[in-house]
């Protein structure tokens, strides 16, 4: 398991190569890369700033990796999540999973990402032409998590 929270950007190819390195049991790799959009809720986004609690955040991410491994034995998981000030088109998060077969790789990657969107302890603040605003998780993210038989511990907005 690899979980990193960092300010610097990541290289997708290098990260996946390291995850796959010298493991002949891997038959599939599934990846998700989240990026900063230039538009959210009808406003142009100039920057997004992500905050976290060091130590607590990593522990939380490790917990979801353990939950994913319990559901899909034999998978490997990589989570790289950036914090700090980011701009439109910047990469925010990488979730990559490996498995013997594609179904487990896809499902486990989606499971990890659904958790990240609902319960990971990150706080996002956008700067728009109207000023700064905190970004809440969405009710639709709860629905995505619910299909795994889980519910969020965070309060959501309807936006």
N, C-alpha and C positions, 0 to 999 in steps of 0.2 A: 504494500500500500504506500502510495505517495500522496501526501497532502501538503500543499505549500500556499501560503498567503504572502504576497509580495507586491512591491510597487513597480518593479520592472516588467517589461513585456516578456512574452514567451514565444518560442519558435515551435510551431505545431509539428513540423517534420522531426525535429530533434527530440521533442518530448515523446512522440509515438515510437520513434526508433529505440529510445531508452526503455520504454515500457515493454517492447517486444523482445529486447535483446536476449539472445541465447535461451529462449523458451520455446522448444519445438512443439509444445502442446497447444500453442495459440493457433487457431484457425480463423479467427475473426477479431477485428478491431472496430469499435464504434466510437465516434468522437462527436462532441458538441462544442462549438466555440461561440460564446456570446459576445456581442459587440455593442458599443455605445451607438444608439440611434441619434439622428439629428432632429427628430420630431417625437414628442410624447404628449399625449393628451391635448393636442392641438397647438402646442407651443414649440418653437424652435429651441433646441437644447444647445447651449454654448459649451457647457462642461458638466460633468458628473463627478461628484466626489464621493468615494466610498470609505466608510469608517468601519472599524471592528474593534473587538477586545482581544488583544494578543493573548494567546494561550487558550482562552475560552473558545475562540472561533475554531482553532485547529482541533481541539478536543471534540467539538460538535461535528466537524467534518469527518473526523476519524470514526465517530459513532455511526454515521450514515454509511460509511464504507463497510463497517462491520455488519450492519443490517443488510446491505446488498450482498455481501459474501455469504451470509446465512441463507439468503433466498437462492443464490446462484453459486453453489460451491465450485471452486476452481477458477473463478474470475480474478482478474487483477484490475485495480482501479487507480486512476490518477486524477487528482483535482488540483488545478492551479487557479487561484482566485486573486485578482489584483485589487489593491486598495490605493487610495490617494486620488489625485485629480486626473481625470481622463477626458478625452475629447471625442466627438463623433468619429466613428470608424475605428477607434481604439478597441483592442481586445480586452474583455473583462474577465472571462472565465473559460477554462478548458476542463471538460470532463471527458475522459477516455477510459474505456473498459476493454479488456481482452477476455476472450473465452475460447473454448474449443470450437463452438459453433456460433453462427451469426445471430440466431434468435436470442441466446443468452447475452451476447454482447450488446445488441440493440436494447433489449429490455432492461438490463442493468444500467446502461448509460442513461436511459430515460428516467428510471427510478431515482438515480442519484440527482439528476437535474431537477426533477419535480420536488425533491426534498430541499435542494438549495434555494429554489424560488419561494418556498414557504417558510422554512424554519431556520435557515442558516443565519447566524447573528452578524449580519452586515447591515449597515444603514447607508442609504443612498440619498444624496442631495443634488438636485439639478439646479443649474443656473440657466435661466431663460431671459428673454427680453423683459419679462414682467418682474423679474427678481429671482430669489432663491426659494426652493420648496423641497420638502422631504418627500420621497417617493415611497408609497406603501405598496405592499404586495397586493395582488388582486384576488377577488373572490374566485375567479376562474383558475387561479393557481391551486386553491384549496380543492377544487373539483379534480384536478389532475392528480393530486396527492391521494385523494379519497379512493381512486380506482385501485390503489395498492393496499387498501384496507387500513390506511393511516389518516390521521387528522392533524391539522396544524395546531401548534400551541400559541401562535401569534394572532392578533386581531387584524382583520383585513378591511379594506375599503371596497366599495362597489365600483370604483373607477376602473 
